[in-house]
Amino acid sequence: MPGTDEGSEWRTHAEVLRAAGVTVLLHRYPRADSRLPPFDTFIPSVDAAADEMYADFKKLITAAT
């Protein structure tokens, strides 16, 4: 999408997941070059033991992409 950065795209995906009731956590990683801002990524918090929830999560990811 023109005029957006990669970070805003990740935020949009996180908003879709949150709206569906999935807990999404922000993880911040430092860059190797300290002059650059840290790298942010959103990681869904999913209970691996819940097969049905995992299947629903996969459907949400497919729909959001």
Helices and strands as residue ranges (DSSP letters): H 6-19, E 23-29, E 39-45, H 51-64
